[in-house]
Amino acid sequence: MPAHAPGSVRSVTEQNFTERVLQAERPVLIQFWAAWCRPCRLVTPIVESLAADRAGEVDVVRADLDDQPGLAARHDVNAVPAFVVYAGGRPVGSWTGAAPQHVLDQYLTAALRDAGVDR
């Protein structure tokens, strides 16, 4: 498997979820999105910027709601964009809705802090 650039956002599927999320060395932020979702399209560059800013600290992945309905159901996602934070192989926080980067960063920091993961 080719290496990915630090700070890049990779796709996550049912097939690679264990490897990319549950077995990840770092905490993982999952963005659930859909191509037809305008707020998802607006927040995607913000998530990519957040991934670059947190490179080496947090892995960021995205799951397409339409292509990965099992992952969405597993995480009780019924609106997008939705976000789930994993640390140590378990979900430690989640939220729904597009927001500016500083707000997404605050949500991520709070989820990690609540899980005992220091920034």
N, CA, C and O atoms as a printed pandas DataFrame, in Angstrom:
     atom_number atom_name residue_name chain_id  residue_number  x_coord  y_coord  z_coord
0              1         N          MET        A               1    0.852   -1.178    0.000
1              2        CA          MET        A               1    0.000    0.000    0.000
2              3         C          MET        A               1    0.898    1.242    0.000
3              4         O          MET        A               1    1.836    1.313    0.793
4              5         N          PRO        A               2    0.628    2.226   -0.878
5              6        CA          PRO        A               2    1.463    3.413   -0.923
6              7         C          PRO        A               2    1.273    4.261    0.332
7              8         O          PRO        A               2    0.180    4.319    0.896
8              9         N          ALA        A               3    2.331    4.906    0.752
9             10        CA          ALA        A               3    2.251    5.804    1.897
10            11         C          ALA        A               3    1.441    7.030    1.506
11            12         O          ALA        A               3    1.399    7.424    0.340
12            13         N          HIS        A               4    0.804    7.618    2.495
13            14        CA          HIS        A               4    0.049    8.841    2.218
14            15         C          HIS        A               4    0.791   10.028    2.817
15            16         O          HIS        A               4    1.557    9.884    3.770
16            17         N          ALA        A               5    0.555   11.179    2.253
17            18        CA          ALA        A               5    1.218   12.379    2.728
18            19         C          ALA        A               5    0.654   12.770    4.091
19            20         O          ALA        A               5   -0.562   12.746    4.283
20            21         N          PRO        A               6    1.523   13.131    5.042
21            22        CA          PRO        A               6    1.027   13.586    6.336
22            23         C          PRO        A               6    0.087   14.773    6.135
23            24         O          PRO        A               6    0.369   15.674    5.345
24            25         N          GLY        A               7   -1.006   14.761    6.841
25            26        CA          GLY        A               7   -1.964   15.844    6.730
26            27         C          GLY        A               7   -2.952   15.681    5.604
27            28         O          GLY        A               7   -3.830   16.525    5.425
28            29         N          SER        A               8   -2.827   14.603    4.833
29            30        CA          SER        A               8   -3.806   14.378    3.763
30            31         C          SER        A               8   -5.018   13.659    4.339
31            32         O          SER        A               8   -4.934   13.014    5.384
32            33         N          VAL        A               9   -6.136   13.776    3.651
33            34        CA          VAL        A               9   -7.377   13.139    4.076
34            35         C          VAL        A               9   -7.610   11.946    3.165
35            36         O          VAL        A               9   -7.741   12.097    1.951
36            37         N          ARG        A              10   -7.660   10.753    3.761
37            38        CA          ARG        A              10   -7.875    9.532    2.996
38            39         C          ARG        A              10   -9.310    9.060    3.177
39            40         O          ARG        A              10   -9.986    9.428    4.137
40            41         N          SER        A              11   -9.757    8.244    2.243
41            42        CA          SER        A              11  -11.088    7.650    2.353
42            43         C          SER        A              11  -11.027    6.458    3.290
43            44         O          SER        A              11  -10.024    5.747    3.356
44            45         N          VAL        A              12  -12.123    6.256    4.014
45            46        CA          VAL        A              12  -12.243    5.087    4.864
46            47         C          VAL        A              12  -13.480    4.313    4.407
47            48         O          VAL        A              12  -14.518    4.894    4.091
48            49         N          THR        A              13  -13.338    2.990    4.382
49            50        CA          THR        A              13  -14.416    2.105    3.952
50            51         C          THR        A              13  -14.605    1.018    5.000
51            52         O          THR        A              13  -13.820    0.907    5.942
52            53         N          GLU        A              14  -15.650    0.221    4.829
53            54        CA          GLU        A              14  -15.841   -0.936    5.715
54            55         C          GLU        A              14  -14.613   -1.839    5.661
55            56         O          GLU        A              14  -14.216   -2.413    6.675
56            57         N          GLN        A              15  -14.014   -1.962    4.482
57            58        CA          GLN        A              15  -12.883   -2.867    4.290
58            59         C          GLN        A              15  -11.606   -2.396    4.991
59            60         O          GLN        A              15  -10.832   -3.221    5.476
60            61         N          ASN        A              16  -11.375   -1.072    5.050
61            62        CA          ASN        A              16  -10.134   -0.600    5.656
62            63         C          ASN        A              16  -10.348    0.116    6.995
63            64         O          ASN        A              16   -9.410    0.700    7.538
64            65         N          PHE        A              17  -11.573    0.074    7.530
65            66        CA          PHE        A              17  -11.894    0.771    8.774
66            67         C          PHE        A              17  -11.022    0.286    9.937
67            68         O          PHE        A              17  -10.500    1.100   10.699
68            69         N          THR        A              18  -10.865   -1.011   10.073
69            70        CA          THR        A              18  -10.059   -1.544   11.182
70            71         C          THR        A              18   -8.643   -1.006   11.119
71            72         O          THR        A              18   -8.103   -0.538   12.121
72            73         N          GLU        A              19   -8.040   -1.073    9.937
73            74        CA          GLU        A              19   -6.658   -0.612    9.773
74            75         C          GLU        A              19   -6.528    0.900    9.958
75            76         O          GLU        A              19   -5.654    1.360   10.693
76            77         N          ARG        A              20   -7.387    1.673    9.297
77            78        CA          ARG        A              20   -7.230    3.137    9.283
78            79         C          ARG        A              20   -7.776    3.840   10.518
79            80         O          ARG        A              20   -7.375    4.964   10.820
80            81         N          VAL        A              21   -8.692    3.185   11.237
81            82        CA          VAL        A              21   -9.294    3.847   12.393
82            83         C          VAL        A              21   -9.023    3.079   13.688
83            84         O          VAL        A              21   -8.420    3.623   14.614
84            85         N          LEU        A              22   -9.457    1.843   13.759
85            86        CA          LEU        A              22   -9.348    1.094   15.014
86            87         C          LEU        A              22   -7.902    0.792   15.404
87            88         O          LEU        A              22   -7.579    0.763   16.591
88            89         N          GLN        A              23   -7.035    0.569   14.427
89            90        CA          GLN        A              23   -5.639    0.243   14.715
90            91         C          GLN        A              23   -4.689    1.419   14.500
91            92         O          GLN        A              23   -3.471    1.241   14.512
92            93         N          ALA        A              24   -5.232    2.604   14.306
93            94        CA          ALA        A              24   -4.394    3.782   14.053
94            95         C          ALA        A              24   -3.537    4.110   15.274
95            96         O          ALA        A              24   -3.975    3.968   16.416
96            97         N          GLU        A              25   -2.323    4.545   15.011
97            98        CA          GLU        A              25   -1.410    4.924   16.090
98            99         C          GLU        A              25   -1.828    6.239   16.748
99           100         O          GLU        A              25   -1.576    6.456   17.934
100          101         N          ARG        A              26   -2.462    7.103   15.978
101          102        CA          ARG        A              26   -2.888    8.415   16.467
102          103         C          ARG        A              26   -4.409    8.455   16.529
103          104         O          ARG        A              26   -5.079    7.601   15.949
104          105         N          PRO        A              27   -4.957    9.446   17.231
105          106        CA          PRO        A              27   -6.409    9.649   17.164
106          107         C          PRO        A              27   -6.829    9.895   15.718
107          108         O          PRO        A              27   -6.028   10.334   14.893
108          109         N          VAL        A              28   -8.093    9.607   15.423
109          110        CA          VAL        A              28   -8.620    9.735   14.065
110          111         C          VAL        A              28   -9.901   10.558   14.093
111          112         O          VAL        A              28  -10.785   10.330   14.919
112          113         N          LEU        A              29   -9.988   11.514   13.181
113          114        CA          LEU        A              29  -11.214   12.270   12.945
114          115         C          LEU        A              29  -11.824   11.744   11.658
115          116         O          LEU        A              29  -11.184   11.765   10.607
116          117         N          ILE        A              30  -13.070   11.269   11.739
117          118        CA          ILE        A              30  -13.788   10.798   10.556
118          119         C          ILE        A              30  -14.797   11.868   10.150
119          120         O          ILE        A              30  -15.580   12.333   10.978
120          121         N          GLN        A              31  -14.778   12.258    8.881
121          122        CA          GLN        A              31  -15.783   13.149    8.312
122          123         C          GLN        A              31  -16.719   12.296    7.465
123          124         O          GLN        A              31  -16.296   11.697    6.476
124          125         N          PHE        A              32  -17.990   12.242    7.853
125          126        CA          PHE        A              32  -19.010   11.612    7.014
126          127         C          PHE        A              32  -19.583   12.695    6.120
127          128         O          PHE        A              32  -19.927   13.778    6.594
128          129         N          TRP        A              33  -19.688   12.410    4.819
129          130        CA          TRP        A              33  -20.118   13.411    3.847
130          131         C          TRP        A              33  -20.889   12.735    2.731
131          132         O          TRP        A              33  -20.989   11.509    2.677
132          133         N          ALA        A              34  -21.433   13.551    1.842
133          134        CA          ALA        A              34  -22.107   13.063    0.630
134          135         C          ALA        A              34  -21.911   14.101   -0.467
135          136         O          ALA        A              34  -21.880   15.302   -0.198
136          137         N          ALA        A              35  -21.778   13.634   -1.699
137          138        CA          ALA        A              35  -21.540   14.532   -2.834
138          139         C          ALA        A              35  -22.689   15.518   -3.037
139          140         O          ALA        A              35  -22.468   16.638   -3.496
140          141         N          TRP        A              36  -23.915   15.109   -2.697
141          142        CA          TRP        A              36  -25.087   15.964   -2.906
142          143         C          TRP        A              36  -25.265   16.989   -1.779
143          144         O          TRP        A              36  -26.152   17.839   -1.860
144          145         N          CYS        A              37  -24.446   16.924   -0.745
145          146        CA          CYS        A              37  -24.580   17.773    0.446
146          147         C          CYS        A              37  -23.748   19.044    0.299
147          148         O          CYS        A              37  -22.520   19.001    0.368
148          149         N          ARG        A              38  -24.425   20.172    0.097
149          150        CA          ARG        A              38  -23.710   21.444   -0.072
150          151         C          ARG        A              38  -22.858   21.804    1.154
151          152         O          ARG        A              38  -21.701   22.184    0.979
152          153         N          PRO        A              39  -23.378   21.701    2.387
153          154        CA          PRO        A              39  -22.518   21.995    3.539
154          155         C          PRO        A              39  -21.287   21.084    3.597
155          156         O          PRO        A              39  -20.221   21.507    4.043
156          157         N          CYS        A              40  -21.433   19.845    3.149
157          158        CA          CYS        A              40  -20.280   18.931    3.113
158          159         C          CYS        A              40  -19.210   19.460    2.167
159          160         O          CYS        A              40  -18.021   19.451    2.485
160          161         N          ARG        A              41  -19.651   19.920    1.002
161          162        CA          ARG        A              41  -18.696   20.445    0.020
162          163         C          ARG        A              41  -18.029   21.714    0.542
163          164         O          ARG        A              41  -16.855   21.960    0.261
164          165         N          LEU        A              42  -18.771   22.520    1.297
165          166        CA          LEU        A              42  -18.208   23.751    1.848
166          167         C          LEU        A              42  -17.200   23.463    2.962
167          168         O          LEU        A              42  -16.202   24.172    3.087
168          169         N          VAL        A              43  -17.446   22.441    3.764
169          170        CA          VAL        A              43  -16.579   22.156    4.906
170          171         C          VAL        A              43  -15.364   21.300    4.523
171          172         O          VAL        A              43  -14.390   21.253    5.274
172          173         N          THR        A              44  -15.405   20.629    3.377
173          174        CA          THR        A              44  -14.303   19.750    2.988
174          175         C          THR        A              44  -12.949   20.461    2.942
175          176         O          THR        A              44  -11.985   19.922    3.485
176          177         N          PRO        A              45  -12.817   21.650    2.320
177          178        CA          PRO        A              45  -11.508   22.317    2.343
178          179         C          PRO        A              45  -11.085   22.706    3.765
179          180         O          PRO        A              45   -9.892   22.750    4.067
180          181         N          ILE        A              46  -12.044   22.983    4.619
181          182        CA          ILE        A              46  -11.740   23.320    6.013
182          183         C          ILE        A              46  -11.182   22.089    6.721
183          184         O          ILE        A              46  -10.208   22.185    7.468
184          185         N          VAL        A              47  -11.799   20.938    6.486
185          186        CA          VAL        A              47  -11.319   19.686    7.076
186          187         C          VAL        A              47   -9.922   19.354    6.550
187          188         O          VAL        A              47   -9.070   18.888    7.307
188          189         N          GLU        A              48   -9.688   19.589    5.274
189          190        CA          GLU        A              48   -8.361   19.344    4.699
190          191         C          GLU        A              48   -7.313   20.253    5.341
191          192         O          GLU        A              48   -6.188   19.820    5.593
192          193         N          SER        A              49   -7.672   21.494    5.603
193          194        CA          SER        A              49   -6.762   22.425    6.264
194          195         C          SER        A              49   -6.502   21.990    7.711
195          196         O          SER        A              49   -5.371   22.064    8.193
196          197         N          LEU        A              50   -7.540   21.542    8.389
197          198        CA          LEU        A              50   -7.402   21.035    9.750
198          199         C          LEU        A              50   -6.472   19.820    9.766
199          200         O          LEU        A              50   -5.633   19.687   10.657
200          201         N          ALA        A              51   -6.626   18.941    8.781
201          202        CA          ALA        A              51   -5.760   17.762    8.673
202          203         C          ALA        A              51   -4.298   18.181    8.512
203          204         O          ALA        A              51   -3.411   17.588    9.126
204          205         N          ALA        A              52   -4.051   19.190    7.698
205          206        CA          ALA        A              52   -2.687   19.672    7.494
206          207         C          ALA        A              52   -2.134   20.289    8.778
207          208         O          ALA        A              52   -0.975   20.068    9.127
208          209         N          ASP        A              53   -2.966   21.063    9.479
209          210        CA          ASP        A              53   -2.529   21.706   10.719
210          211         C          ASP        A              53   -2.244   20.694   11.818
211          212         O          ASP        A              53   -1.372   20.921   12.656
212          213         N          ARG        A              54   -2.967   19.583   11.826
213          214        CA          ARG        A              54   -2.826   18.561   12.873
214          215         C          ARG        A              54   -2.031   17.342   12.397
215          216         O          ARG        A              54   -2.059   16.296   13.045
216          217         N          ALA        A              55   -1.324   17.471   11.272
217          218        CA          ALA        A              55   -0.538   16.362   10.715
218          219         C          ALA        A              55    0.435   15.839   11.763
219          220         O          ALA        A              55    1.090   16.617   12.457
220          221         N          GLY        A              56    0.525   14.525   11.874
221          222        CA          GLY        A              56    1.407   13.901   12.847
222          223         C          GLY        A              56    0.792   13.780   14.223
223          224         O          GLY        A              56    1.333   13.092   15.089
224          225         N          GLU        A              57   -0.329   14.439   14.432
225          226        CA          GLU        A              57   -1.016   14.418   15.726
226          227         C          GLU        A              57   -2.342   13.665   15.638
227          228         O          GLU        A              57   -2.688   12.889   16.529
228          229         N          VAL        A              58   -3.085   13.907   14.544
229          230        CA          VAL        A              58   -4.397   13.309   14.323
230          231         C          VAL        A              58   -4.479   12.892   12.856
231          232         O          VAL        A              58   -4.089   13.650   11.968
232          233         N          ASP        A              59   -4.982   11.692   12.607
233          234        CA          ASP        A              59   -5.261   11.273   11.240
234          235         C          ASP        A              59   -6.684   11.692   10.902
235          236         O          ASP        A              59   -7.577   11.599   11.744
236          237         N          VAL        A              60   -6.896   12.148    9.684
237          238        CA          VAL        A              60   -8.224   12.561    9.245
238          239         C          VAL        A              60   -8.619   11.710    8.046
239          240         O          VAL        A              60   -7.873   11.591    7.074
240          241         N          VAL        A              61   -9.806   11.121    8.135
241          242        CA          VAL        A              61  -10.336   10.297    7.059
242          243         C          VAL        A              61  -11.756   10.741    6.765
243          244         O          VAL        A              61  -12.392   11.418    7.573
244          245         N          ARG        A              62  -12.249   10.343    5.577
245          246        CA          ARG        A              62  -13.644   10.682    5.259
246          247         C          ARG        A              62  -14.338    9.457    4.707
247          248         O          ARG        A              62  -13.737    8.611    4.045
248          249         N          ALA        A              63  -15.643    9.391    5.006
249          250        CA          ALA        A              63  -16.472    8.292    4.530
250          251         C          ALA        A              63  -17.672    8.876    3.800
251          252         O          ALA        A              63  -18.387    9.727    4.330
252          253         N          ASP        A              64  -17.878    8.409    2.585
253          254        CA          ASP        A              64  -19.023    8.835    1.780
254          255         C          ASP        A              64  -20.268    8.100    2.283
255          256         O          ASP        A              64  -20.329    6.870    2.267
256          257         N          LEU        A              65  -21.238    8.863    2.720
257          258        CA          LEU        A              65  -22.476    8.315    3.271
258          259         C          LEU        A              65  -23.161    7.350    2.307
259          260         O          LEU        A              65  -23.681    6.315    2.723
260          261         N          ASP        A              66  -23.161    7.691    1.026
261          262        CA          ASP        A              66  -23.843    6.856    0.032
262          263         C          ASP        A              66  -23.056    5.588   -0.302
263          264         O          ASP        A              66  -23.651    4.543   -0.567
264          265         N          ASP        A              67  -21.720    5.674   -0.290
265          266        CA          ASP        A              67  -20.883    4.519   -0.609
266          267         C          ASP        A              67  -20.648    3.609    0.592
267          268         O          ASP        A              67  -20.344    2.428    0.429
268          269         N          GLN        A              68  -20.786    4.153    1.787
269          270        CA          GLN        A              68  -20.487    3.402    3.017
270          271         C          GLN        A              68  -21.655    3.468    4.008
271          272         O          GLN        A              68  -21.479    3.931    5.135
272          273         N          PRO        A              69  -22.841    3.011    3.601
273          274        CA          PRO        A              69  -23.997    3.119    4.500
274          275         C          PRO        A              69  -23.819    2.310    5.788
275          276         O          PRO        A              69  -24.380    2.671    6.823
276          277         N          GLY        A              70  -23.053    1.235    5.736
277          278        CA          GLY        A              70  -22.805    0.443    6.933
278          279         C          GLY        A              70  -22.018    1.217    7.977
279          280         O          GLY        A              70  -22.325    1.153    9.167
280          281         N          LEU        A              71  -20.997    1.951    7.529
281          282        CA          LEU        A              71  -20.227    2.780    8.462
282          283         C          LEU        A              71  -21.087    3.883    9.045
283          284         O          LEU        A              71  -21.005    4.186   10.236
284          285         N          ALA        A              72  -21.911    4.481    8.201
285          286        CA          ALA        A              72  -22.798    5.545    8.676
286          287         C          ALA        A              72  -23.772    4.995    9.723
287          288         O          ALA        A              72  -23.989    5.620   10.761
288          289         N          ALA        A              73  -24.350    3.836    9.450
289          290        CA          ALA        A              73  -25.292    3.228   10.399
290          291         C          ALA        A              73  -24.587    2.857   11.692
291          292         O          ALA        A              73  -25.128    3.059   12.778
292          293         N          ARG        A              74  -23.399    2.323   11.581
293          294        CA          ARG        A              74  -22.611    1.928   12.762
294          295         C          ARG        A              74  -22.352    3.109   13.683
295          296         O          ARG        A              74  -22.208    2.936   14.893
296          297         N          HIS        A              75  -22.291    4.308   13.115
297          298        CA          HIS        A              75  -22.019    5.524   13.881
298          299         C          HIS        A              75  -23.261    6.393   14.095
299          300         O          HIS        A              75  -23.155    7.543   14.520
300          301         N          ASP        A              76  -24.436    5.835   13.796
301          302        CA          ASP        A              76  -25.707    6.559   13.976
302          303         C          ASP        A              76  -25.734    7.896   13.241
303          304         O          ASP        A              76  -26.295    8.875   13.734
304          305         N          VAL        A              77  -25.121    7.926   12.055
305          306        CA          VAL        A              77  -25.109    9.150   11.255
306          307         C          VAL        A              77  -26.402    9.217   10.462
307          308         O          VAL        A              77  -26.675    8.352    9.630
308          309         N          ASN        A              78  -27.195   10.244   10.721
309          310        CA          ASN        A              78  -28.426   10.431    9.962
310          311         C          ASN        A              78  -28.516   11.830    9.370
311          312         O          ASN        A              78  -29.542   12.201    8.801
312          313         N          ALA        A              79  -27.442   12.608    9.503
313          314        CA          ALA        A              79  -27.337   13.926    8.870
314          315         C          ALA        A              79  -25.850   14.168    8.604
315          316         O          ALA        A              79  -24.994   13.719    9.367
316          317         N          VAL        A              80  -25.557   14.870    7.532
317          318        CA          VAL        A              80  -24.175   15.176    7.183
318          319         C          VAL        A              80  -24.014   16.667    6.918
319          320         O          VAL        A              80  -24.978   17.331    6.536
320          321         N          PRO        A              81  -22.819   17.200    7.113
321          322        CA          PRO        A              81  -21.622   16.510    7.531
322          323         C          PRO        A              81  -21.691   16.115    9.007
323          324         O          PRO        A              81  -22.242   16.834    9.841
324          325         N          ALA        A              82  -21.119   14.964    9.295
325          326        CA          ALA        A              82  -21.029   14.463   10.663
326          327         C          ALA        A              82  -19.579   14.078   10.923
327          328         O          ALA        A              82  -18.843   13.711   10.006
328          329         N          PHE        A              83  -19.190   14.168   12.165
329          330        CA          PHE        A              83  -17.805   13.913   12.544
330          331         C          PHE        A              83  -17.773   12.996   13.762
331          332         O          PHE        A              83  -18.567   13.144   14.691
332          333         N          VAL        A              84  -16.841   12.047   13.738
333          334        CA          VAL        A              84  -16.624   11.150   14.871
334          335         C          VAL        A              84  -15.118   11.110   15.139
335          336         O          VAL        A              84  -14.314   10.978   14.217
336          337         N          VAL        A              85  -14.759   11.225   16.400
337          338        CA          VAL        A              85  -13.356   11.176   16.808
338          339         C          VAL        A              85  -13.106    9.842   17.501
339          340         O          VAL        A              85  -13.848    9.450   18.402
340          341         N          TYR        A              86  -12.055    9.152   17.074
341          342        CA          TYR        A              86  -11.616    7.910   17.691
342          343         C          TYR        A              86  -10.260    8.139   18.349
343          344         O          TYR        A              86   -9.411    8.853   17.815
344          345         N          ALA        A              87  -10.071    7.531   19.502
345          346        CA          ALA        A              87   -8.768    7.510   20.163
346          347         C          ALA        A              87   -8.629    6.142   20.822
347          348         O          ALA        A              87   -9.545    5.673   21.497
348          349         N          GLY        A              88   -7.492    5.514   20.625
349          350        CA          GLY        A              88   -7.285    4.200   21.201
350          351         C          GLY        A              88   -8.261    3.154   20.708
351          352         O          GLY        A              88   -8.583    2.212   21.432
352          353         N          GLY        A              89   -8.739    3.312   19.475
353          354        CA          GLY        A              89   -9.642    2.327   18.887
354          355         C          GLY        A              89  -11.084    2.427   19.317
355          356         O          GLY        A              89  -11.877    1.524   19.048
356          357         N          ARG        A              90  -11.441    3.522   19.989
357          358        CA          ARG        A              90  -12.841    3.680   20.401
358          359         C          ARG        A              90  -13.324    5.103   20.113
359          360         O          ARG        A              90  -12.532    6.044   20.119
360          361         N          PRO        A              91  -14.628    5.255   19.863
361          362        CA          PRO        A              91  -15.159    6.600   19.626
362          363         C          PRO        A              91  -15.156    7.403   20.930
363          364         O          PRO        A              91  -15.583    6.912   21.975
364          365         N          VAL        A              92  -14.668    8.638   20.852
365          366        CA          VAL        A              92  -14.567    9.474   22.047
366          367         C          VAL        A              92  -15.309   10.803   21.916
367          368         O          VAL        A              92  -15.361   11.582   22.868
368          369         N          GLY        A              93  -15.881   11.063   20.742
369          370        CA          GLY        A              93  -16.628   12.298   20.553
370          371         C          GLY        A              93  -17.242   12.346   19.178
371          372         O          GLY        A              93  -16.782   11.676   18.253
372          373         N          SER        A              94  -18.285   13.143   19.047
373          374        CA          SER        A              94  -18.938   13.312   17.739
374          375         C          SER        A              94  -19.735   14.596   17.727
375          376         O          SER        A              94  -20.106   15.124   18.775
376          377         N          TRP        A              95  -19.996   15.099   16.518
377          378        CA          TRP        A              95  -20.852   16.259   16.307
378          379         C          TRP        A              95  -21.312   16.257   14.861
379          380         O          TRP        A              95  -20.771   15.546   14.014
380          381         N          THR        A              96  -22.316   17.066   14.603
381          382        CA          THR        A              96  -22.884   17.172   13.262
382          383         C          THR        A              96  -22.932   18.639   12.864
383          384         O          THR        A              96  -23.231   19.510   13.680
384          385         N          GLY        A              97  -22.632   18.897   11.592
385          386        CA          GLY        A              97  -22.781   20.238   11.044
386          387         C          GLY        A              97  -21.470   20.852   10.597
387          388         O          GLY        A              97  -20.406   20.589   11.157
388          389         N          ALA        A              98  -21.583   21.681    9.568
389          390        CA          ALA        A              98  -20.431   22.429    9.065
390          391         C          ALA        A              98  -20.128   23.569   10.028
391          392         O          ALA        A              98  -21.030   24.121   10.659
392          393         N          ALA        A              99  -18.855   23.914   10.133
393          394        CA          ALA        A              99  -18.437   25.002   11.017
394          395         C          ALA        A              99  -17.095   25.524   10.532
395          396         O          ALA        A              99  -16.396   24.843    9.781
396          397         N          PRO        A             100  -16.727   26.737   10.959
397          398        CA          PRO        A             100  -15.405   27.262   10.617
398          399         C          PRO        A             100  -14.304   26.382   11.234
399          400         O          PRO        A             100  -14.556   25.619   12.167
400          401         N          GLN        A             101  -13.096   26.503   10.703
401          402        CA          GLN        A             101  -12.002   25.650   11.150
402          403         C          GLN        A             101  -11.743   25.779   12.649
403          404         O          GLN        A             101  -11.514   24.772   13.319
404          405         N          HIS        A             102  -11.774   26.988   13.181
405          406        CA          HIS        A             102  -11.461   27.128   14.610
406          407         C          HIS        A             102  -12.499   26.413   15.478
407          408         O          HIS        A             102  -12.170   25.936   16.564
408          409         N          VAL        A             103  -13.738   26.336   15.014
409          410        CA          VAL        A             103  -14.783   25.627   15.770
410          411         C          VAL        A             103  -14.568   24.117   15.670
411          412         O          VAL        A             103  -14.662   23.412   16.675
412          413         N          LEU        A             104  -14.281   23.613   14.461
413          414        CA          LEU        A             104  -13.981   22.186   14.315
414          415         C          LEU        A             104  -12.774   21.809   15.161
415          416         O          LEU        A             104  -12.763   20.749   15.787
416          417         N          ASP        A             105  -11.770   22.656   15.186
417          418        CA          ASP        A             105  -10.582   22.405   15.991
418          419         C          ASP        A             105  -10.936   22.360   17.479
419          420         O          ASP        A             105  -10.407   21.529   18.215
420          421         N          GLN        A             106  -11.821   23.242   17.921
421          422        CA          GLN        A             106  -12.254   23.235   19.324
422          423         C          GLN        A             106  -13.002   21.950   19.661
423          424         O          GLN        A             106  -12.769   21.360   20.716
424          425         N          TYR        A             107  -13.892   21.512   18.783
425          426        CA          TYR        A             107  -14.622   20.262   19.004
426          427         C          TYR        A             107  -13.655   19.083   19.095
427          428         O          TYR        A             107  -13.779   18.227   19.972
428          429         N          LEU        A             108  -12.692   19.053   18.177
429          430        CA          LEU        A             108  -11.708   17.979   18.161
430          431         C          LEU        A             108  -10.872   17.998   19.438
431          432         O          LEU        A             108  -10.668   16.958   20.065
432          433         N          THR        A             109  -10.395   19.165   19.817
433          434        CA          THR        A             109   -9.590   19.299   21.031
434          435         C          THR        A             109  -10.382   18.862   22.262
435          436         O          THR        A             109   -9.849   18.170   23.129
436          437         N          ALA        A             110  -11.643   19.258   22.341
437          438        CA          ALA        A             110  -12.480   18.881   23.487
438          439         C          ALA        A             110  -12.688   17.370   23.548
439          440         O          ALA        A             110  -12.626   16.779   24.626
440          441         N          ALA        A             111  -12.935   16.743   22.401
441          442        CA          ALA        A             111  -13.131   15.286   22.375
442          443         C          ALA        A             111  -11.869   14.570   22.826
443          444         O          ALA        A             111  -11.941   13.609   23.591
444          445         N          LEU        A             112  -10.719   15.027   22.362
445          446        CA          LEU        A             112   -9.451   14.407   22.747
446          447         C          LEU        A             112   -9.147   14.650   24.220
447          448         O          LEU        A             112   -8.672   13.750   24.913
448          449         N          ARG        A             113   -9.415   15.846   24.695
449          450        CA          ARG        A             113   -9.183   16.164   26.118
450          451         C          ARG        A             113  -10.082   15.287   26.996
451          452         O          ARG        A             113   -9.626   14.728   27.994
452          453         N          ASP        A             114  -11.353   15.172   26.622
453          454        CA          ASP        A             114  -12.290   14.355   27.401
454          455         C          ASP        A             114  -11.876   12.884   27.411
455          456         O          ASP        A             114  -12.192   12.152   28.350
456          457         N          ALA        A             115  -11.172   12.455   26.369
457          458        CA          ALA        A             115  -10.706   11.081   26.279
458          459         C          ALA        A             115   -9.340   10.888   26.954
459          460         O          ALA        A             115   -8.814    9.776   27.004
460          461         N          GLY        A             116   -8.775   11.987   27.471
461          462        CA          GLY        A             116   -7.488   11.896   28.129
462          463         C          GLY        A             116   -6.302   11.948   27.187
463          464         O          GLY        A             116   -5.194   11.561   27.557
464          465         N          VAL        A             117   -6.530   12.427   25.963
465          466        CA          VAL        A             117   -5.456   12.556   24.988
466          467         C          VAL        A             117   -5.032   14.012   24.967
467          468         O          VAL        A             117   -5.793   14.885   24.552
468          469         N          ASP        A             118   -3.808   14.268   25.418
469          470        CA          ASP        A             118   -3.318   15.641   25.467
470          471         C          ASP        A             118   -2.853   16.090   24.102
471          472         O          ASP        A             118   -2.325   15.298   23.321
472          473         N          ARG        A             119   -3.050   17.364   23.819
473          474        CA          ARG        A             119   -2.600   17.930   22.551
474          475         C          ARG        A             119   -1.142   18.215   22.582
475          476         O          ARG        A             119   -0.587   18.697   21.594
